[in-house]
Amino acid sequence: MEAAHAALPLMQRGLAERLICLHDEIKGDASLAALSRIAVALYDDSTDLLKTFIHSSDGDSPLEHVVARLSQMPSLQQLAWTGARRTINDLVSAAEAGQEHAQKLVASGYHSSYTVPIVSKGTFYGFLFFNSALPNFFIAPVLARLRPYAELISLAVMRELDTVRMMQAAVKVIRSVSSARDEETGSHLARMARYARMIASKLADAKGLSDEYVEYVFQFAPLHDVGKVSVPDAILLKPGRLTFEEFEVMKTHVEKGVHIVDLMVQDFGLKAMPHFDLLRNIVAYHHEALDGSGYPYGLVGDAIPIEARIAAVADVFDALTSERPYKKAWSNQEALDLLKSQAGIKFDPDCVAMLADNPDTVADIQARFAETIFD
């Protein structure tokens, strides 16, 4: 598998791999050989969260699985507002002044930094960070040499995120021109996606999940039930329990969803889109169960991709805790009790545990996305 993956064209690899390749190329320039680290953090304006995303570092990255509110970092917030760039050629002084992230960078041997906001047409995507182990590295000639690389990396990040957003917008259009406007719209999708991101982030160290992977779980989770647009309204919106025959029709939404995603990727010319397999797995397998009782494939245990197991727990939790025409909302504890009772049977126990162990984050998501934001 590794040899086959290494043979992939550069543009078909994930952004992290492309960044590593570009970093190696940059260091081939003698004037930039001491550039020790390049990293990207993404911004979610609906929650004010800045999240580590991808990096290429000479050693271990000092900042992984980090999420922080931009409003609590005034200097970075100013850069986001103005588009200005920031050079710090003495990180030790910044660390001594109490800057937490500077302290972590210094502890890992970095002594200077250069920060570039990623902004296009009024949209702020996040930040691009450069670091060196040398103090006073980012002088004018170095910054001039770095400028085209910074633009190239920023464009790659924006292009990939815009591709994902285009797919999300296409799904929104599909829903809005169909009459399938049930619990799969609005705030359900916003909450479900953020539960999924939280679970993936909390599992990252134990499961070896990268920040890039976590971000794409978040981006793709809202597309999990796109196939429901093919289910007749009489079944999809039925207020009571479905008959056996109706449920068999409902189950077809999974395979229809996979077909829709495949068509979208083909028609949009996105066959080479990195992480398409992750999107496809979420759509195809989020109704599978650990004991093999799920549908449509009856997969068992670890044969179900972890991203699908994450999406399943996030989806069921929000469905239980949301009011529907045919039921009242369950309390968080009632929903967690059910998930715990089925952990290891239907649901991944680690995913359930991450949801149960972070009640404050769950409550914050519910408070922020109590109303529809997609419509």
C-alpha positions as CSV (number, residue, x, y, z in Angstrom):
1,M,0.0,0.0,0.0
2,E,2.8,2.5,0.9
3,A,4.5,2.0,-2.5
4,A,1.2,2.5,-4.3
5,H,0.4,5.6,-2.3
6,A,3.9,7.0,-3.0
7,A,3.3,6.6,-6.7
8,L,0.2,8.8,-6.6
9,P,0.6,12.1,-8.5
10,L,1.3,15.0,-6.2
11,M,-2.1,16.7,-6.6
12,Q,-3.9,13.4,-5.6
13,R,-2.1,13.3,-2.2
14,G,-3.4,15.0,0.9
15,L,-2.5,18.6,1.6
16,A,-0.1,17.5,4.4
17,E,1.9,15.3,2.0
18,R,2.1,18.0,-0.6
19,L,3.2,20.5,2.1
20,I,6.0,18.1,3.1
21,C,7.2,17.8,-0.5
22,L,7.1,21.6,-0.9
23,H,9.0,22.1,2.4
24,D,11.8,19.8,1.1
25,E,11.9,21.9,-2.1
26,I,12.1,25.1,-0.2
27,K,14.9,23.9,2.0
28,G,16.9,23.2,-1.2
29,D,17.3,27.0,-1.5
30,A,20.5,27.7,0.6
31,S,19.0,30.9,2.0
32,L,15.9,29.0,3.3
33,A,17.7,25.8,4.5
34,A,17.0,26.7,8.1
35,L,13.3,26.9,7.6
36,S,12.4,24.2,10.1
37,R,8.6,24.2,10.1
38,I,5.6,25.1,8.0
39,A,2.1,24.8,9.5
40,V,-1.5,25.8,8.7
41,A,-4.3,26.5,11.1
42,L,-7.9,26.9,9.9
43,Y,-10.6,29.2,11.2
44,D,-14.3,28.3,11.8
45,D,-16.1,31.7,11.9
46,S,-19.3,30.2,13.2
47,T,-17.6,29.2,16.4
48,D,-14.6,31.5,16.4
49,L,-12.3,28.4,16.6
50,L,-8.8,28.3,15.2
51,K,-7.7,24.7,14.6
52,T,-4.4,23.2,13.8
53,F,-4.7,21.5,10.4
54,I,-1.5,20.4,8.6
55,H,2.3,20.8,9.1
56,S,5.7,19.9,7.9
57,S,8.3,19.9,10.7
58,D,11.9,18.7,11.0
59,G,10.9,17.0,14.2
60,D,7.7,16.4,16.2
61,S,5.2,19.2,15.8
62,P,4.9,21.2,19.0
63,L,1.3,22.1,18.2
64,E,-1.1,19.3,17.2
65,H,-4.8,18.8,18.0
66,V,-4.9,22.4,19.3
67,V,-8.2,24.3,19.2
68,A,-8.5,27.9,20.5
69,R,-10.8,30.9,20.1
70,L,-9.3,33.5,17.9
71,S,-10.9,36.2,20.0
72,Q,-8.7,35.1,22.9
73,M,-5.5,35.8,20.8
74,P,-5.6,39.5,20.1
75,S,-2.4,39.7,18.0
76,L,-3.6,37.0,15.6
77,Q,-7.1,38.5,15.6
78,Q,-5.5,41.8,14.4
79,L,-3.8,40.0,11.6
80,A,-7.0,38.3,10.5
81,W,-8.8,41.7,10.5
82,T,-6.0,43.7,8.7
83,G,-4.3,41.0,6.5
84,A,-1.0,42.1,7.9
85,R,1.9,39.7,8.3
86,R,3.8,39.2,11.6
87,T,7.5,38.5,12.2
88,I,8.8,37.4,15.6
89,N,12.6,36.9,15.5
90,D,12.9,36.3,19.2
91,L,10.4,33.7,20.3
92,V,12.2,33.3,23.7
93,S,11.1,36.8,24.7
94,A,7.5,36.1,23.6
95,A,7.6,32.9,25.6
96,E,8.9,34.7,28.7
97,A,6.0,37.2,28.3
98,G,3.6,34.3,28.8
99,Q,2.5,33.4,25.3
100,E,1.5,29.8,25.6
101,H,2.0,28.8,21.9
102,A,5.4,30.6,21.9
103,Q,6.4,28.6,25.0
104,K,5.6,25.3,23.2
105,L,7.5,26.4,20.1
106,V,10.6,27.4,22.1
107,A,10.4,24.1,24.1
108,S,10.6,22.3,20.7
109,G,13.7,24.3,19.7
110,Y,12.1,27.0,17.5
111,H,13.3,30.6,18.0
112,S,11.7,32.7,15.3
113,S,8.4,32.8,13.4
114,Y,6.6,34.4,10.5
115,T,2.8,34.4,10.3
116,V,0.7,35.0,7.1
117,P,-3.1,35.2,7.2
118,I,-4.8,33.2,4.5
119,V,-7.4,35.7,3.1
120,S,-9.1,35.9,-0.3
121,K,-12.0,38.2,-1.4
122,G,-12.9,39.1,2.1
123,T,-12.9,35.5,3.4
124,F,-10.5,34.6,6.1
125,Y,-9.5,30.9,6.0
126,G,-6.8,30.7,8.7
127,F,-3.1,31.2,9.1
128,L,0.1,30.0,7.6
129,F,3.0,29.7,10.0
130,F,6.8,29.5,9.3
131,N,9.3,28.7,12.0
132,S,13.1,28.4,12.3
133,A,15.4,27.1,15.0
134,L,17.5,30.2,14.3
135,P,16.8,33.5,16.0
136,N,16.5,36.5,13.7
137,F,16.0,34.2,10.7
138,F,13.1,36.0,9.1
139,I,14.9,39.1,7.7
140,A,13.9,41.0,4.6
141,P,15.7,38.8,2.0
142,V,14.3,35.6,3.5
143,L,10.8,37.0,3.5
144,A,11.1,38.0,-0.1
145,R,12.2,34.5,-1.0
146,L,9.3,33.0,1.0
147,R,6.6,35.2,-0.5
148,P,5.9,33.1,-3.6
149,Y,5.9,29.9,-1.5
150,A,3.4,31.5,1.0
151,E,1.1,32.4,-1.8
152,L,1.4,28.9,-3.3
153,I,0.5,27.2,0.0
154,S,-2.3,29.6,0.7
155,L,-3.8,29.0,-2.8
156,A,-3.6,25.2,-2.3
157,V,-5.4,25.4,1.1
158,M,-8.1,27.7,-0.3
159,R,-8.6,25.6,-3.4
160,E,-9.1,22.4,-1.4
161,L,-11.5,24.0,1.1
162,D,-13.4,25.7,-1.7
163,T,-13.8,22.3,-3.4
164,V,-15.3,20.8,-0.2
165,R,-17.6,23.8,0.2
166,M,-18.7,23.5,-3.4
167,M,-19.8,19.9,-2.7
168,Q,-21.6,21.0,0.5
169,A,-23.4,23.8,-1.5
170,A,-24.4,21.3,-4.2
171,V,-26.0,19.1,-1.5
172,K,-27.8,22.1,-0.1
173,V,-29.2,22.9,-3.5
174,I,-30.3,19.2,-4.0
175,R,-32.1,19.4,-0.7
176,S,-33.7,22.8,-1.3
177,V,-35.1,21.8,-4.7
178,S,-36.5,18.5,-3.3
179,S,-39.1,18.3,-0.6
180,A,-36.8,16.3,1.7
181,R,-36.5,19.0,4.3
182,D,-36.6,17.0,7.5
183,E,-34.1,16.7,10.3
184,E,-31.2,16.5,7.9
185,T,-31.2,20.3,7.4
186,G,-30.0,23.3,9.3
187,S,-28.8,23.1,12.9
188,H,-28.9,19.2,13.0
189,L,-26.1,19.2,10.4
190,A,-24.2,21.9,12.2
191,R,-24.3,20.2,15.5
192,M,-23.7,16.7,14.1
193,A,-20.6,17.9,12.2
194,R,-19.2,19.5,15.4
195,Y,-19.9,16.4,17.5
196,A,-18.1,14.4,14.9
197,R,-15.1,16.8,15.0
198,M,-15.0,16.7,18.7
199,I,-15.0,12.9,18.9
200,A,-12.3,12.6,16.2
201,S,-10.2,15.2,17.9
202,K,-10.4,13.5,21.3
203,L,-9.6,10.2,19.6
204,A,-6.7,11.6,17.6
205,D,-3.8,10.6,19.8
206,A,-5.1,7.1,20.6
207,K,-6.1,6.3,17.0
208,G,-3.2,8.2,15.3
209,L,-5.6,10.6,13.5
210,S,-4.0,13.7,12.0
211,D,-5.4,17.2,12.3
212,E,-6.0,17.0,8.5
213,Y,-8.2,13.9,9.0
214,V,-10.1,15.5,11.8
215,E,-10.9,18.5,9.7
216,Y,-12.2,16.4,6.8
217,V,-14.4,14.4,9.2
218,F,-15.9,17.7,10.2
219,Q,-16.3,18.9,6.6
220,F,-17.8,15.7,5.2
221,A,-20.0,14.6,8.1
222,P,-22.9,16.9,7.0
223,L,-23.1,14.9,3.7
224,H,-23.8,11.6,5.4
225,D,-27.5,11.3,4.5
226,V,-27.4,13.0,1.1
227,G,-29.2,9.9,-0.3
228,K,-32.4,10.7,1.6
229,V,-33.4,13.1,-1.2
230,S,-34.3,9.9,-3.1
231,V,-36.7,8.6,-0.5
232,P,-40.4,9.3,-1.1
233,D,-41.9,12.0,1.2
234,A,-44.6,9.6,2.5
235,I,-41.8,7.5,4.0
236,L,-39.2,10.1,4.8
237,L,-41.7,12.4,6.6
238,K,-44.0,9.8,8.1
239,P,-44.7,10.8,11.7
240,G,-45.2,7.2,13.0
241,R,-43.2,4.0,12.9
242,L,-42.2,2.7,9.4
243,T,-43.5,-0.7,8.2
244,F,-41.0,-3.4,7.3
245,E,-41.5,-2.5,3.6
246,E,-41.2,1.2,4.2
247,F,-38.0,0.7,6.2
248,E,-36.5,-1.4,3.3
249,V,-37.1,1.6,1.0
250,M,-35.6,3.9,3.6
251,K,-32.4,1.8,3.8
252,T,-31.8,2.4,0.1
253,H,-30.8,5.9,0.8
254,V,-27.3,4.8,1.7
255,E,-26.5,3.3,-1.7
256,K,-28.3,6.2,-3.4
257,G,-26.1,8.6,-1.4
258,V,-22.9,6.8,-2.6
259,H,-24.2,7.1,-6.1
260,I,-24.9,10.8,-5.8
261,V,-21.5,11.5,-4.3
262,D,-19.8,9.5,-7.1
263,L,-21.8,11.5,-9.7
264,M,-20.9,14.8,-8.1
265,V,-17.2,14.0,-8.0
266,Q,-17.3,12.8,-11.6
267,D,-19.4,15.7,-13.0
268,F,-17.4,18.3,-11.1
269,G,-14.1,16.8,-12.3
270,L,-13.0,16.0,-8.8
271,K,-11.9,12.4,-9.2
272,A,-8.5,13.3,-7.9
273,M,-9.9,15.1,-4.8
274,P,-7.8,14.0,-1.8
275,H,-9.8,12.3,1.0
276,F,-12.6,11.3,-1.3
277,D,-12.5,7.9,0.3
278,L,-13.2,9.4,3.7
279,L,-16.3,11.2,2.3
280,R,-17.5,8.0,0.6
281,N,-16.9,5.9,3.7
282,I,-19.1,8.3,5.8
283,V,-21.9,8.1,3.3
284,A,-21.6,4.4,2.7
285,Y,-21.1,3.0,6.2
286,H,-22.6,5.3,8.8
287,H,-25.6,2.9,9.3
288,E,-23.4,-0.1,9.9
289,A,-23.2,-1.6,13.5
290,L,-20.3,-3.3,15.3
291,D,-22.2,-6.6,15.7
292,G,-23.0,-6.8,12.0
293,S,-26.7,-5.9,12.4
294,G,-26.4,-2.6,10.5
295,Y,-27.1,-1.9,6.8
296,P,-26.6,-2.1,3.9
297,Y,-23.5,-4.3,4.1
298,G,-23.6,-5.9,7.5
299,L,-20.0,-5.0,8.3
300,V,-18.6,-6.1,11.6
301,G,-16.2,-4.3,14.1
302,D,-13.1,-2.7,12.7
303,A,-14.3,-3.5,9.1
304,I,-16.4,-0.3,9.6
305,P,-14.1,2.7,8.9
306,I,-13.5,4.8,12.0
307,E,-14.9,7.9,10.3
308,A,-18.2,6.1,9.7
309,R,-18.3,5.0,13.4
310,I,-17.7,8.6,14.5
311,A,-20.4,9.9,12.2
312,A,-22.9,7.3,13.4
313,V,-22.5,8.2,17.1
314,A,-22.7,12.0,16.3
315,D,-25.7,11.5,14.2
316,V,-27.7,9.3,16.6
317,F,-26.9,11.5,19.6
318,D,-28.2,14.6,17.8
319,A,-31.3,12.8,16.5
320,L,-32.2,11.6,20.0
321,T,-31.6,15.0,21.6
322,S,-33.6,16.9,18.9
323,E,-37.4,17.4,18.8
324,R,-39.1,15.8,15.8
325,P,-42.8,15.9,14.7
326,Y,-43.1,12.3,16.0
327,K,-41.1,12.6,19.3
328,K,-39.9,14.9,22.0
329,A,-36.3,15.7,22.5
330,W,-34.4,13.3,24.9
331,S,-32.2,14.8,27.5
332,N,-28.4,14.5,26.9
333,Q,-28.2,12.0,29.7
334,E,-31.0,9.8,28.3
335,A,-29.3,9.8,24.9
336,L,-25.9,9.0,26.4
337,D,-27.5,6.2,28.4
338,L,-28.8,4.6,25.3
339,L,-25.5,5.0,23.4
340,K,-23.6,3.5,26.4
341,S,-26.0,0.5,26.5
342,Q,-25.3,-0.2,22.9
343,A,-21.5,0.6,23.0
344,G,-19.6,-2.4,21.7
345,I,-22.8,-3.8,20.2
346,K,-24.0,-1.2,17.8
347,F,-21.7,1.8,18.4
348,D,-18.0,2.2,18.8
349,P,-17.4,2.4,22.6
350,D,-14.4,4.9,22.2
351,C,-16.6,7.2,20.2
352,V,-19.4,7.0,22.8
353,A,-16.9,7.6,25.6
354,M,-15.5,10.8,23.9
355,L,-19.0,12.2,23.6
356,A,-19.9,11.3,27.2
357,D,-16.7,12.6,28.6
358,N,-17.1,16.1,27.2
359,P,-20.5,17.5,28.4
360,D,-19.3,21.1,28.4
361,T,-18.3,21.0,24.7
362,V,-21.6,19.2,23.9
363,A,-23.6,21.9,25.7
364,D,-21.7,24.7,23.9
365,I,-22.4,23.2,20.5
366,Q,-26.1,22.9,21.4
367,A,-26.2,26.5,22.6
368,R,-24.5,27.9,19.5
369,F,-26.5,25.9,17.0
370,A,-30.0,25.8,18.5
371,E,-31.3,27.5,15.4
372,T,-31.0,26.6,11.7
373,I,-27.9,28.2,10.1
374,F,-27.9,26.5,6.7
375,D,-31.3,27.7,5.5
